[in-house]
Amino acid sequence: LACDLPDGVRRAAAANNARTLRAALADERSYPYATVATFGYGNYAHAGTALDAWVPGQACPANLDLQRFGINVDRATRAALAWSAGVAPLVVVSGGAVHSKLVEAFLLDYIATCRVGVPADRVLLDPCANHTHTNVRNSARLLLGVGGRVSYMVTDEAFQATYLEEWTAFDLFGGSIDQRSLRDFHHLLGSWRRASVGIGAGFWFTP
């Protein structure tokens, strides 16, 4: 959690991650990937709900209209279903409070655990990322931190999936994830390839 965070957010994320790591130690099954990772998409319209103040570990807010959270619902649900199918032992959700008080990682955690049914001790939180390339970087740190090698990254078929492709039109004007990572971090984040069949929103990633 190498970023400036409100004390309550930091404590909640750290406690959640500690609980998840303890539970992961007891899991002796084999998986094709070490983590399933998905990233938040922030929007000012997401503010003003009970999730503004909610942190993982608290009771799940009821009667919350998820439609306002758009593609975050698709991303978190797909990650949760991948976890349920045994793709990986852990789900990584990443995203900070970029556009409002709402922490995107907490929103994704709420959808995955409170709405889809992933156990709370199977989710690792990154509340620090502020863009797709920091989502990938921070998720890679968590992947390596649990001794993993390859992650299955889940997004949607829109803008972000194109941004993660091996080569896209973004390369023409210096905006691709590789170019941005070289500019900001002076190294490539890793390599990824389209991993899913019939859906343009799943990638395997090796940092």
Disulfide bonds with the S-S distance in Angstrom:
Cys3-Cys128 2.08
Cys60-Cys114 1.96
